[in-house]
Amino acid sequence: MGNIKRKSIYSFCLLLVILAIPLIFLAGCNQSNKLFEFGLKTDGSYSIKEVKNKDVISVEISTTYNGKPVKHIDRSAFEGCKELTSVIIPEGVETIDNYVFKDCSKLENISLPDSITEIESGVFDNCASSQYNTFENGKYLGNTNNPFVVLISGIDNSVASYKVNENCNVIYENALSEFSKLTNIDMPYSITYIGSNAFSLCTSLESFTVPNFVKYFDASWFYYCTNLQSITLSANIELVSIGYMHGCNSFSEFNVYSTNSRFTAKDGVLYSKDLKILLAYPLRFFP
């Protein structure tokens, strides 16, 4: 009789444990969501606006909030989280705004998903503890399956040719700055975004073709590229920023893929597709 009672108690306890498992999981999800302030975007997705507890040590961001996907991390969301050591950003997040992890001085492990298409300036400022993955001549951040989502920086700036990993999506700001002997950059089709000053002071670079899936062209990529002569804009460029092309005194022509629906070039000058708006012209037009 005692054995039967003990078995019944054991079975009852086991049942409680089994029933508690999903409750524990859900509680964990709720706790994760309570850690953040979320913002609703115009496309119906959500962003992480701010982490509420600046003393947080480890974070795994949820893929959804209120049944909608989390796709963005807003400006300075984790800035100043000085105890933060680990962050997992899930698949589905596409953009990371300025200064998101600025001054997270203990941040060692950052997992970035393949879905990342854009990382703005200053995101990793003063993250001195961060651990990077290496491929040939570069430091990268990524995830377990793809360690090379973002090229953070080159290593040896004395090379004449540079190869970006074929699984890389983003070239981070200043990544190849001061590669003064660089004449050739081998970039994969997977590149979707290039950060500001990415190739600044590459004084031996003479020509550049924007990767096909990049939508935004920023002339600051080439700050003081003194021997740069030509730039070719690819088919998917939707927006151009020309105002910061300082020090490119040898520049002589823009070219544009004929399949680009917004821009065209004529005699080296950049125009809107219908030729009604002159957008930029090389220095050779100055007397």
N, C-alpha and C positions, 0 to 999 in steps of 0.2 A: 504494500500500500504506500509506504514511504517513497519507493522508487517511482511510482506512478505520479505522486505529487511533485517530486523533484523534476520529472520529465515535463510535467505540465507547466511548472514555473519557468523551466528552461525554454520551452516552446513559446511561452508568452513573451519572455524577454527578447527572444530572437525576432519575434514578430514586431515588437516595438522598434528594434534596431532597423529592420527592413523598412518599416513605415517612416522612420525618421530620416533615412538617407535623402529622399527628395526634398524634405523640409530643410535639412541642413544645406543642401545645394542652393535652394531658392533663397534661403537666408543670406548665403554668401553673395548671391547676385544682387540682392537688395542692398546689402552693405556696400558693395562696389558702387552701385548707382547713387547711394547717399553720399559718397565721397566727393562727387562732382556737382558743379552747376552746369546744366545743359542749356543749349540754345537751339531753337528751331530755325532751320534754314528755309529759303524759299522753295527749294526742291522737295521739301517734306522730310528731309533727313535731319539728323541732329549733330551738334558739335559739342565738344567738351570746352566750356568757356573758362572754367577755373576749378582747381582742386581746393576743397574747403579746408583741408587739414595740411598745413605747410610742413608738418613734422612727419608726414607719411614716409615709410621706408621702402615699401615695395608696392607696385601697382600693376594690375592686369585689367586693361580697359575692356568693358563689355562691348560686344558687337552691335547691340541694339539698346534702345531706350524707348519706352512706351510703344513697343512693337515696331519701331522704325529704326533703320540702320544709322549707326554712328559713322559719319564720313569725314569729319573735320576736327582738328584740334586748333582752337583759336589762340590768338596772340597772347603770349606770356602766361599760358594756362598753368604751367608748373614752375614758373620763374621763382627762384629763391627757395626752392624746396631743398634745403641744405642737407637733410638726412636721407634723401632719396638715393637708393642704390640700384634699383632695378625697375624697368618699365617694359611691359609687353603691350605693343599696339597691335590690335587684331586685324585680320584680313577684312577689307572693306573700307578702312580709313584711306582717304585719297590725298588730303592736303594737310600740311602742318604749317601754321602761320609763324610770323616773326617771334623770336625770343622765347619759344615755348619752354625750353629747358635751360635757359640762361641762369648762370650762377648755381646750378645743381652740382656742386663741387665734388660730391661723393658718388655721383651717378656712374656706375661701372658698366652695367649691362642694359643695352637698348635693343629691343627686337622690333624691326620695322617690316611691315608686310609687303608682299609683291604688288598690292593694290596702290601703293604710294605713287602719285604722279607729280607732286609738287612739294618742295620744301623751301620756305622763304629764308630770309637772312637772319643771322644771329641766333638760330635755333639752339646751337650747341656751344654758345659762347661761355667760356669759363667752366667747361665740363672736363676738367683736367684728369679725371680718373677713368674716363671712358675707354673701354677696350674695343679694338677694331679688328676686323678680319682683313687679311692681306691677299692681294692677287698681283703677281708680278711687281709693278712699281706703284701700287696704290693701297690706301687704307679705305676700307668700306664698312658700312653698317648694313645689316640685313636680318635674316631669320634663319632658323635651323635648316630649312630646305633650300633657301637661297641667301647666302651670306653677303651678297654683292648688290643689294638694292640701290644703295647710295654711295657714290664715290665721294669721300670726305676730303681727301687730299692725296696728292702724289708724294712720293718718297724721295727719289733722286731727281733733282731738277737740272741735271747736266745732260740729259738725254736729248737726242734730236727727233726721236719718234716715240709716240706714246699710244699704248693700246688699253682701251677701257673694256672691262669685263663684259661679255656678251649678254649677261643677265641684269645689267645695271639700268635703272630707270632715271636716276637723277644725278647730275653733276653739281655738287654743292658749291656755294660761293667760295671764290678764291682757290678752288681745288687745284688748279694748275698754274696759279699765279707765280710769276718770276721764273718760269721755265724758259729762260732766255735763249736757249739753243734749239728750242722745239720748232720743227718745220712741218711735222705731220702728226695728226691726231686721228687714230682709228677708233671711231665710235659706232656702236651697234644701233640697229633700228629701234631697239627697245627704249632709247632715251626719249623722255617726255618733257624734261625741264632742265634748264641750265641756270644756275644761280649767278648773281651779280659778281662782276670782276673775275669770273671763272678762269679766263685766260689773260688777265691783265699782265702787262710787262713781259709778254711772250714776244720779245723784240725780233725774233727770227721768223716768226709766222708770216707767210705771205698771202695765203688764201684760206677761206673757211666756207664749208657748206653746212648749213644748219640741218641736223638730223630730221628725218621725215615726219616724226610724230610730235615734234616740238611745236607748240601753238603760239608762243610768245617770244619775240626777238627783242633782246635788250643790248643796245650798243655798248653798255658798260662792260660787257664781257671782254672787250678788247681795249680797255684803258691803257693807253701808252704802248700799244703794239705798233711800234714805229715803222715797221716794214710791211705791215698789212696792206695789200693792194686791192683785193676783191672779196666780196661776201655774196654767197648765193643763198637766197631764201627758198625754203622748200614748199611743197604744195599745201601744207596744213597751217602755215603761219596765219594767225588771225589778228594779231596785235603787234605793233612795233613801237619801240621806244628808242629814239635816235639821239636824244639830247646830251648824252654823256660819252660820246665817242672822242674823248680828249686824247691828244697826242698821236693820232693815227695820220701822220703828215704825208704818208706815201699812198694813202687810200685813193683809188681811181675809179672803182665801179661797183655798182650793185647789179646782181643778176637775180632773176626770179623764175622759178619753175612755171611753165606755161599753164599748168593745171591749177595754180593758185587762184582762188576765186576773188581775192580781195586786193591783191597788189600785182604790179607789173614793173618792169624796168625798160627804159628807152635811153640809149646812148649812155648807159651807166647810171642814170638818174632814177630814183625810186619814186613811183607814182601809185595813186589808187588805180584799181583795175581799169576804170573808164578814162584814165589819163586826165581827169579834171582837177585832181589835187596833187600838187608836188609835195612830196614828203621829205625827201633828203637828197642832197647832191654832194658829190665828192669835192675835196678841196682843190682839185685841179681846175675848177670853174672860177676860183678866185684869181685875180691878177697878181 
